[in-house]
């Protein structure tokens, strides 16, 4: 897993944040869901975001993944202000999100799911064209193998897979498109203990691949097992932000 | 081997294929061989494209997770618009463009209203069913206009092929069927349509413009319905304002018989065409078997329910076949 931190040419000191939120505000019909939230995330960092339901973590994630626009504040990527107005824009910037309800379509095959919205085309007119199906099948198998998921056929329907296997497909998709920032929204919900361990191991391994991870979970133990830093939210604000090494589960509980 | 069996059992149009074979055998026996005779086939294949083209559009729209009850009315409105426009002096090409433009507009309105206001397409298109039908009667002036002899009807209705077995409309059906099938199974838009109908939130979170995909399907559906109506009117030689009544439900039945899921995400163009073939076969077969023609609707209804039950059963069988994933 990770252990060689800082060794591979990463300069010591404070690196420039890959992603910064500055004073983000969001209202939902009268509810102040996010209150001037600012957060810097260092490249390669695995950040655990915790908080109760309604604490604002989903709202923050939705802004970063282009589902909602903030009412005030800005997002910077590599120091430059960016407008993330659509999920597509987020994906193009290298921000991939794996949602808790699973962003996969049950009635489509694994290969088709992997490439939704980004199908490789053989012949095209503008954005539309004939899909390169052999390439989709081949790359699907490769992408799955890269996250240590070995399925016999890329043509199997997603509905045939277990919860953990589906999570694996979603992760494989994010990895295949070389994301810089990977947001995992409650990825350990509804999957088995064994598969949960696999997801946690995967988050731990992100640093080695140079990917920044934002890991949202209800489960404090999961966060402490795989993250470098823990950020707690309550009532739309960040109430705690510490290195995992400098804090404990009891400490974090005291803030919630 | 097991996987292959599973793949075939999972094909949504399987029940339709089996039913079709069974019915052909039955009707062939009951009609003393008349059913598959060239003369009868000419009749069946001559009108099949009109139902099947509508069914293709409805099938694609249903796969995308929406519904269109206005196809029967659009079926009548398109040729009526064209006939009236030609009556007022417009050349055929312009009048036809006007007719198709109106179809596209109706599909766009259906889609926009459904998507933007978040109301069920069942309601939107039910409203459009009445509006488009009314419009048809109004512009006809209550009196079906004469068709201009300038229209190249032969391009749509002339008998062709060995023994003059099919009409030109059948060629159009083949072309549209192949293109629609390719669209759904081989293009990225097809992937978007299936994803949108299968799980809208997931599709949207992957950056697919789900609203535009749905509106596009509504437009396609309306235009195919209008095209089918045009073919029927050219075959009959007169734009009656009452044609296509009840067609919307036949088209839904065809799609469902062909394995399209009402909830969206599942289905094939071939299945929709197959459903339309089944409807036409039953219509014709009952007559040849000397059954009272009033049993037609009963048979379609029973077939629809039976096909869906059979499909669910086959899918369940497929699920039970254990293969390594």
Interface residues (C-beta under 8 A of the other chain):
Chain A: X65 X66 X67 X86 X87 X88 X91 X97 X99 X101 X102 X103 X104 X105 X106 X107 X108 X112 X115 X116 X117 X118 X119 X121 X127 X128 X129 X130 X131 X133 X151 X152 X153 X155 X156 X157 X160 X161 X165
Chain B: X3 X7 X10 X182 X186 X187 X188 X189 X191 X192 X194 X195 X198 X199 X201 X202 X203 X204 X205 X206 X207 X208 X261 X265 X266 X323 X324 X325
